[in-house]
Amino acid sequence: MASVSPPAASMQPTLPSGPALFKTVPYAFMLPEIICGTWVWILVAATSVSFPLLQGWVMYVSLSSCLISLLLLLSYIFGFHKNSENWKVMDSLYHGATAILYLSASVLQANAAIRSESERDSPIYYQLNSAATFFAFVTTFLYILHAFSNYYQ
């Protein structure tokens, strides 16, 4: 009697759901992305948005990325993906596009930090802007890692 091999579709790796999500490499970056992005938003908001044109974009990118990433995380936790390969492509495209947007926001936030350094009346704004810049670049790096590790998986 000949042995029957399983179909090729069953040999593909499954997308995680539930608590196993936090143990896999590309998806383990999602919670730190959300936390660091939230810190960016909080720190920029604490500066009373001293430079509205620059920091308005930073606030938009950090808040919208945080909310969309949270929805995506909840979708993975509850298993809405139903192990579809389309979710993997969508996840990679989303994180790649968000990394580009976050990079632009990080550069603008760095510019705001440099501008706030010259204002002598409130050095606390410089410190808050510097911390927001740090977290913005860390968040950018996390989104890049997520996009590329998902792509190469």
Helices and strands as residue ranges (DSSP letters): G 8-11, G 18-23, H 25-28, H 30-46, H 52-77, H 85-117, H 123-151
